[in-house]
Amino acid sequence: MDAMKYHDLRDFLTLLEQQGELKRITLPEDPHLEITEIADRTLRAGGPALLL
């Protein structure tokens, strides 16, 4: 099995974004309630990765 290699986190995030597997959350959220709900709904739907 070939392992994917990344130089840094930026490389990995760029690849996820190119593949449509990364969603950037740019609006301010309440860290106690809204982020939890967003993450839960996204996880249950099968992704994508979230960058807050």
C-alpha positions in Angstrom: 0.0 0.0 0.0 1.4 3.4 -1.0 1.2 6.0 1.7 0.4 9.5 0.7 3.0 12.0 1.7 2.5 15.6 2.6 5.1 18.2 3.4 2.9 19.9 5.9 -0.7 20.4 7.0 -1.2 23.0 4.3 -0.4 20.4 1.6 -3.0 18.0 3.2 -5.7 20.7 3.5 -5.0 21.8 -0.1 -5.6 18.3 -1.4 -8.8 17.9 0.6 -10.1 21.2 -0.8 -9.2 20.2 -4.4 -11.1 16.9 -3.9 -14.2 18.7 -2.4 -13.5 17.0 1.0 -13.0 20.2 3.0 -15.5 22.8 4.1 -14.2 26.1 5.5 -16.4 27.6 8.1 -15.9 31.4 8.0 -18.9 32.7 9.9 -18.5 33.3 13.7 -20.1 30.4 15.7 -20.9 29.9 19.3 -18.2 27.4 20.4 -20.5 25.6 22.9 -23.6 24.9 20.8 -23.3 25.8 17.1 -19.9 24.2 16.3 -21.0 21.0 18.0 -24.2 20.9 16.0 -22.4 21.7 12.7 -19.8 19.0 13.4 -22.4 16.4 14.4 -24.6 17.0 11.3 -21.6 16.9 9.0 -20.2 13.7 10.6 -23.6 12.0 10.3 -23.9 13.0 6.6 -20.4 11.5 5.9 -18.3 14.5 5.7 -16.6 16.7 4.5 -13.8 17.7 6.8 -14.4 21.0 8.6 -11.9 23.8 9.0 -13.1 26.4 11.5 
